[in-house]
Amino acid sequence: MPNIASTKKRMRQSRRRRARNRQARSELRTAIKRVRAAASADEAQAAFRDAEQLIDRAARKGLIASNKASRNKQRLHKVVAGKQ
């Protein structure tokens, strides 16, 4: 455990950010899985809309790189198109 006040603060901030990032990453992965697991085309389309928003938000917040966001959306779009 650090003794320096600024280091203690940095640890608190890191702990909070790590928890927030883990939660957001988990939501993102779940949304992507929902698109892939969708039974019907309508269900897949609705799940894709939700996943697309989460992917864009994650890229905007720096959780994932913008190229990764684009790649994920592209692949999910192919999955949705294949279900129709």
C-alpha positions as CSV (number, residue, x, y, z in Angstrom):
1,M,0.0,0.0,0.0
2,P,1.5,3.4,-1.0
3,N,2.2,6.1,1.5
4,I,2.1,9.0,-0.9
5,A,-1.3,10.7,-1.1
6,S,-1.2,11.2,-4.9
7,T,-0.4,7.5,-5.4
8,K,-3.3,6.5,-3.1
9,K,-5.6,8.7,-5.2
10,R,-4.3,7.3,-8.4
11,M,-5.0,3.8,-7.1
12,R,-8.6,4.7,-6.2
13,Q,-9.1,6.2,-9.7
14,S,-7.6,3.2,-11.4
15,R,-9.8,0.8,-9.4
16,R,-13.0,2.8,-10.3
17,R,-12.0,3.0,-13.9
18,R,-11.1,-0.7,-14.1
19,A,-14.5,-1.6,-12.7
20,R,-16.3,0.7,-15.1
21,N,-14.3,-0.6,-18.1
22,R,-14.9,-4.2,-17.1
23,Q,-18.7,-3.6,-16.9
24,A,-18.8,-1.8,-20.3
25,R,-16.7,-4.5,-22.0
26,S,-18.9,-7.2,-20.6
27,E,-22.0,-5.4,-21.9
28,L,-20.4,-5.1,-25.3
29,R,-19.5,-8.8,-25.5
30,T,-22.9,-9.8,-24.5
31,A,-24.6,-7.6,-27.1
32,I,-22.3,-9.1,-29.8
33,K,-23.2,-12.6,-28.6
34,R,-26.9,-11.7,-28.8
35,V,-26.6,-10.8,-32.5
36,R,-24.9,-14.0,-33.3
37,A,-27.3,-16.1,-31.3
38,A,-30.5,-14.5,-32.7
39,A,-33.0,-17.0,-34.0
40,S,-34.8,-14.8,-36.5
41,A,-33.9,-12.0,-38.9
42,D,-36.0,-9.4,-37.0
43,E,-34.4,-10.4,-33.7
44,A,-31.0,-10.2,-35.2
45,Q,-31.7,-6.8,-36.7
46,A,-32.9,-5.4,-33.3
47,A,-29.9,-6.9,-31.5
48,F,-27.6,-5.4,-34.1
49,R,-29.0,-1.9,-33.5
50,D,-28.3,-2.2,-29.8
51,A,-24.8,-3.7,-30.4
52,E,-23.9,-1.0,-32.9
53,Q,-24.7,1.7,-30.4
54,L,-22.6,0.0,-27.7
55,I,-19.7,-0.5,-30.1
56,D,-19.8,3.1,-31.2
57,R,-19.9,4.3,-27.6
58,A,-17.0,2.0,-26.6
59,A,-14.9,3.4,-29.5
60,R,-15.8,7.0,-28.6
61,K,-14.9,6.5,-25.0
62,G,-11.6,4.8,-25.9
63,L,-12.6,1.3,-24.6
64,I,-11.8,-0.2,-28.0
65,A,-10.0,1.2,-31.0
66,S,-12.0,2.8,-33.8
67,N,-10.8,0.2,-36.3
68,K,-11.8,-2.6,-34.1
69,A,-15.3,-1.0,-33.7
70,S,-15.6,-0.8,-37.5
71,R,-14.4,-4.4,-37.9
72,N,-16.9,-5.6,-35.3
73,K,-19.8,-3.8,-36.9
74,Q,-18.8,-5.0,-40.4
75,R,-18.7,-8.6,-39.2
76,L,-22.0,-8.4,-37.3
77,H,-23.7,-6.8,-40.4
78,K,-22.6,-9.9,-42.4
79,V,-24.2,-12.1,-39.8
80,V,-27.4,-10.2,-39.8
81,A,-27.5,-10.2,-43.6
82,G,-27.0,-14.0,-43.6
83,K,-30.0,-14.5,-41.4
84,Q,-32.4,-12.8,-43.9
